Amino acid sequence: MHPLRSLILAAAGNDAIRRVVATAPVSRDVVRRFVAGEQTADAIAVTRELVASGRSVTLDHLGEDVTDAEQADQNVRAYLELLDALHAEGLAARAEVSVKLSAVGQKLDERLALANASRVCAAAEQCGTTVTLDMEDHTTTDSTLRVLAELRRTWPSTGAVLQSYLRRTFDDCKALAGTRVRLVKGAYAEPESVAFDEHETDLSYVRCTNALLAGDGYPMFATHDPRLVRIVAERARWYDRKPGTYEYQMLFGVRPDEQRRLAREGETVRVYVPYGSQWYGYLMRRLAERPANTTFFARALVSHS
Ligand SMILES: Cc1cc2nc3c(=O)[nH]c(=O)nc-3n(C[C@H](O)[C@H](O)[C@H](O)COP(=O)(O)OP(=O)(O)OC[C@H]3O[C@@H](n4cnc5c(N)ncnc54)[C@H](O)[C@@H]3O)c2cc1C
């Protein structure tokens, strides 16, 4: 792994650094580039703009790794409020929600996470939309896939996320190819025993793309990598997939011109929009992915302090 990436991911878990970054006056401005805001109304405003520009949305209420049931319940209630607002604003057909099981209690008890995720899925269905379960570090993969399988018994459109950096993922792709699956490279610091290096991760992404397109499910290709976007387009043609039978996904604030270009070409493009006050871990993963973002952040911190 790139040394700067390891350093930033280590900082993500460091409380002293967290306090400095979270309270620096400029942080709020910089964070805004990647995060819609702290309130439901901010998430709705950004969703409205993205939908008006021809893009779809998946919303993530930030707040992973909760350590008590009350916090998990608060996160569920935030999703319920969001879903009501999406419905009331007529945005639910174009906006789904992404849920991290660790935000709804997975670290406390898998059954609690299942019960809480079920509350979000039920509300999403009532509002005319659906849920995708984000994937977290590899120690949670089996548990997340178990919860997913349970949720799909009642809500079959619940989306899965698979990470091409994991050695196991090609098999998971084959198993889930008939369903809604988001394919990503993977964002966590993982040991070599379970994960590929960068080059192998890209090759794995292509193998997984083929497996998903060959199935009769709905693949969601989440990457900003121009080479992989080209390969997905070429492979979709090869498998005779029409736009709308698969989609591209990118993060809010990352390659917006490319998002608009794909949408103009008639592709479905879904933007992952995080919001909420717990933005620190999310921001750190974005910085770790792209050292240029770190320079941007550091420069902004210095010039405002
Ligand atoms: C919609 C969505 C949902 C996700 N959900 C999850 C999840 O549930 N679990 C998980 O582990 N990870 C998730 N991720 C993160 C993912 O795993 C990767 O960490 C992240 O997308 C970075 O990998 P990449 O494929 O975009 O390409 P990278 O390997 O980061 O970059 C490859 C190339 O893409 C281009 N590029 C990348 N970033 C930029 C930029 N900011 N500006 C311009 N060019 C750029 C550059 O040419 C770069 O060389 C998600 C990502 C997206 C887009």
The ligand as a Tripos MOL2 file, in Angstrom:
@<TRIPOS>MOLECULE
LIG
   53    58     1     0     0
SMALL
NO_CHARGES

@<TRIPOS>ATOM
      1 C1        -20.5310    4.9700   -5.3080 C.3       1 LIG1
      2 C2        -19.4230    4.3890   -4.5040 C.ar      1 LIG1
      3 C3        -19.7120    3.5840   -3.4140 C.ar      1 LIG1
      4 C4        -18.6780    2.9950   -2.6760 C.ar      1 LIG1
      5 N1        -18.9890    2.1320   -1.6620 N.ar      1 LIG1
      6 C5        -17.9840    1.4710   -1.0340 C.ar      1 LIG1
      7 C6        -18.2380    0.4610   -0.0560 C.ar      1 LIG1
      8 O1        -19.3840    0.1560    0.2650 O.2       1 LIG1
      9 N2        -17.1790   -0.1550    0.5220 N.ar      1 LIG1
     10 C7        -15.8730    0.1430    0.1790 C.ar      1 LIG1
     11 O2        -14.9380   -0.4790    0.7070 O.2       1 LIG1
     12 N3        -15.6150    1.1140   -0.7190 N.ar      1 LIG1
     13 C8        -16.6120    1.7750   -1.3330 C.ar      1 LIG1
     14 N4        -16.3190    2.7340   -2.2680 N.ar      1 LIG1
     15 C9        -14.9040    3.2110   -2.4030 C.3       1 LIG1
     16 C10       -14.1190    2.3350   -3.3520 C.3       1 LIG1
     17 O3        -13.8530    1.0830   -2.7580 O.3       1 LIG1
     18 C11       -12.7710    2.9850   -3.7010 C.3       1 LIG1
     19 O4        -12.0200    3.1570   -2.5270 O.3       1 LIG1
     20 C12       -12.8970    4.3270   -4.3770 C.3       1 LIG1
     21 O5        -13.9520    4.3570   -5.3010 O.3       1 LIG1
     22 C13       -11.5790    4.6520   -5.1080 C.3       1 LIG1
     23 O6        -11.3190    3.7180   -6.1190 O.3       1 LIG1
     24 P1        -11.5740    4.0380   -7.6700 P.3       1 LIG1
     25 O7        -12.0970    2.7870   -8.2940 O.co2     1 LIG1
     26 O8        -12.4860    5.1950   -7.7970 O.co2     1 LIG1
     27 O9        -10.1940    4.3410   -8.3000 O.3       1 LIG1
     28 P2         -8.7430    4.7470   -7.6830 P.3       1 LIG1
     29 O10        -7.9060    3.5190   -7.7160 O.co2     1 LIG1
     30 O11        -8.8610    5.5260   -6.4100 O.co2     1 LIG1
     31 O12        -8.2590    5.7530   -8.7940 O.3       1 LIG1
     32 C14        -7.9630    5.2890  -10.1130 C.3       1 LIG1
     33 C15        -7.8870    6.4570  -11.0480 C.3       1 LIG1
     34 O13        -9.1680    7.1310  -11.0720 O.3       1 LIG1
     35 C16        -8.9710    8.5310  -11.2490 C.3       1 LIG1
     36 N5         -9.4710    9.2620  -10.0730 N.ar      1 LIG1
     37 C17        -9.7030    8.7650   -8.8510 C.ar      1 LIG1
     38 N6        -10.1250    9.7400   -8.0280 N.ar      1 LIG1
     39 C18       -10.1420   10.8660   -8.7360 C.ar      1 LIG1
     40 C19       -10.4470   12.2300   -8.4370 C.ar      1 LIG1
     41 N7        -10.8040   12.6120   -7.2020 N.pl3     1 LIG1
     42 N8        -10.3710   13.1270   -9.4380 N.ar      1 LIG1
     43 C20        -9.9690   12.7570  -10.6740 C.ar      1 LIG1
     44 N9         -9.6380   11.5000  -10.9890 N.ar      1 LIG1
     45 C21        -9.7310   10.5650  -10.0510 C.ar      1 LIG1
     46 C22        -7.4810    8.7350  -11.4000 C.3       1 LIG1
     47 O14        -7.1580    8.6450  -12.7720 O.3       1 LIG1
     48 C23        -6.9070    7.5340  -10.6580 C.3       1 LIG1
     49 O15        -5.5950    7.2030  -11.0590 O.3       1 LIG1
     50 C24       -17.3370    3.2940   -3.0250 C.ar      1 LIG1
     51 C25       -17.0450    4.0970   -4.1260 C.ar      1 LIG1
     52 C26       -18.0630    4.6310   -4.8720 C.ar      1 LIG1
     53 C27       -17.7130    5.4470   -6.0730 C.3       1 LIG1
@<TRIPOS>BOND
     1     1     2 1
     2     2     3 ar
     3     2    52 ar
     4     3     4 ar
     5     4     5 ar
     6     4    50 ar
     7     5     6 ar
     8     6     7 ar
     9     6    13 1
    10     7     8 2
    11     7     9 ar
    12     9    10 ar
    13    10    11 2
    14    10    12 ar
    15    12    13 ar
    16    13    14 ar
    17    14    15 1
    18    14    50 ar
    19    15    16 1
    20    16    17 1
    21    16    18 1
    22    18    19 1
    23    18    20 1
    24    20    21 1
    25    20    22 1
    26    22    23 1
    27    23    24 1
    28    24    25 2
    29    24    26 1
    30    24    27 1
    31    27    28 1
    32    28    29 2
    33    28    30 1
    34    28    31 1
    35    31    32 1
    36    32    33 1
    37    33    34 1
    38    33    48 1
    39    34    35 1
    40    35    36 1
    41    35    46 1
    42    36    37 ar
    43    36    45 ar
    44    37    38 ar
    45    38    39 ar
    46    39    40 ar
    47    39    45 ar
    48    40    41 1
    49    40    42 ar
    50    42    43 ar
    51    43    44 ar
    52    44    45 ar
    53    46    47 1
    54    46    48 1
    55    48    49 1
    56    50    51 ar
    57    51    52 ar
    58    52    53 1
@<TRIPOS>SUBSTRUCTURE
     1 LIG1         1 GROUP 0 **** ****
